[in-house]
Amino acid sequence: MFHLSSIRVQAVGIAFACSLGAGVAHAQDDTPASEIGHATSALLDVQRSNRAAATPQPIDGAAGTYAYQRYIDSFKTPIPQWFGTMSASGGGSSGGSGGGLSGGDLAR
């Protein structure tokens, strides 16, 4: 039991040291809501008008055909069980994959 209590003492010591080194909370700047709304409106206007769009990037026939074939072939793979359904997860739009593996884990 000595080993377990020494781990607890070390954990408390580390937590105490971290609390001493933690900074003081500071209030946020008083940015008027109208400035934030103006910036958001301006960015949405740029997006809506398509003024900042990149030039279209052509893709050659062989690469386009290959990419499209991979897209079509992706429908042959069944959806994994662990994705669940909208009704089973509550139907909300919270994003994510429904508690399954992350995208990086799908490539195994």
C-alpha positions as CSV (number, residue, x, y, z in Angstrom):
1,M,0.0,0.0,0.0
2,F,3.0,2.2,0.4
3,H,3.6,2.4,-3.3
4,L,0.0,3.5,-4.0
5,S,0.1,6.2,-1.4
6,S,3.4,7.5,-2.8
7,I,1.8,7.8,-6.2
8,R,-1.0,9.8,-4.7
9,V,1.4,12.1,-2.9
10,Q,3.3,12.6,-6.2
11,A,0.0,13.3,-8.1
12,V,-1.1,15.8,-5.4
13,G,2.3,17.5,-5.6
14,I,2.2,17.8,-9.3
15,A,-1.3,19.2,-9.2
16,F,-0.3,21.7,-6.6
17,A,2.8,22.8,-8.7
18,C,0.6,23.2,-11.8
19,S,-1.9,25.3,-9.9
20,L,0.9,27.6,-8.7
21,G,2.2,28.0,-12.3
22,A,-1.2,28.7,-13.8
23,G,-1.8,32.2,-15.0
24,V,-4.5,34.5,-13.8
25,A,-7.6,34.6,-16.0
26,H,-8.0,37.9,-17.9
27,A,-11.2,39.4,-19.3
28,Q,-11.7,39.4,-23.0
29,D,-11.4,42.6,-25.0
30,D,-14.5,44.6,-25.3
31,T,-14.9,44.2,-29.0
32,P,-18.3,45.6,-30.0
33,A,-20.7,43.1,-31.4
34,S,-21.2,45.3,-34.5
35,E,-17.6,44.8,-35.5
36,I,-17.9,41.1,-35.3
37,G,-21.1,41.1,-37.2
38,H,-19.6,43.4,-39.9
39,A,-16.6,41.1,-40.4
40,T,-18.8,38.0,-40.6
41,S,-21.1,39.7,-43.1
42,A,-18.2,40.8,-45.2
43,L,-16.7,37.3,-45.3
44,L,-20.1,35.7,-46.1
45,D,-20.5,38.3,-48.9
46,V,-17.1,37.3,-50.4
47,Q,-18.1,33.6,-50.2
48,R,-21.6,34.3,-51.7
49,S,-20.2,36.4,-54.6
50,N,-17.5,33.9,-55.4
51,R,-14.9,36.8,-55.7
52,A,-12.1,34.9,-53.9
53,A,-12.6,31.6,-55.7
54,A,-9.5,29.9,-57.1
55,T,-9.2,29.3,-60.9
56,P,-10.6,26.0,-62.0
57,Q,-7.9,23.3,-62.0
58,P,-8.3,20.9,-65.0
59,I,-7.7,17.2,-64.6
60,D,-6.5,15.1,-67.4
61,G,-8.7,12.3,-68.8
62,A,-6.9,9.3,-67.2
63,A,-6.7,10.8,-63.7
64,G,-10.3,11.9,-63.9
65,T,-11.5,8.5,-65.1
66,Y,-9.5,6.8,-62.3
67,A,-10.8,9.2,-59.6
68,Y,-14.4,8.8,-60.8
69,Q,-14.0,5.0,-60.9
70,R,-12.8,5.0,-57.3
71,Y,-15.8,7.1,-56.3
72,I,-18.2,4.7,-58.0
73,D,-16.4,1.7,-56.4
74,S,-16.7,3.3,-52.9
75,F,-20.5,2.5,-53.1
76,K,-19.7,-1.3,-53.3
77,T,-18.4,-1.3,-49.7
78,P,-21.1,-1.7,-47.1
79,I,-21.5,0.9,-44.4
80,P,-19.9,-0.5,-41.2
81,Q,-22.3,-1.4,-38.4
82,W,-20.5,0.8,-35.9
83,F,-21.7,3.9,-37.8
84,G,-25.2,3.3,-36.5
85,T,-28.2,5.1,-37.8
86,M,-29.8,8.5,-37.3
87,S,-32.7,7.1,-35.3
88,A,-30.3,5.1,-33.1
89,S,-28.2,8.1,-32.2
90,G,-31.0,10.5,-31.5
91,G,-31.1,12.1,-34.9
92,G,-29.2,15.2,-33.9
93,S,-26.8,17.1,-36.2
94,S,-23.9,17.1,-33.7
95,G,-21.3,16.0,-36.4
96,G,-18.7,13.3,-36.0
97,S,-19.1,9.7,-37.0
98,G,-21.4,8.6,-34.3
99,G,-18.8,7.3,-31.8
100,G,-17.0,5.1,-34.2
101,L,-13.3,5.2,-35.3
102,S,-11.8,8.3,-36.6
103,G,-11.2,8.8,-40.3
104,G,-7.5,7.8,-39.9
105,D,-8.5,4.5,-38.5
106,L,-10.7,3.7,-41.5
107,A,-7.7,3.2,-43.8
108,R,-6.5,0.0,-42.0
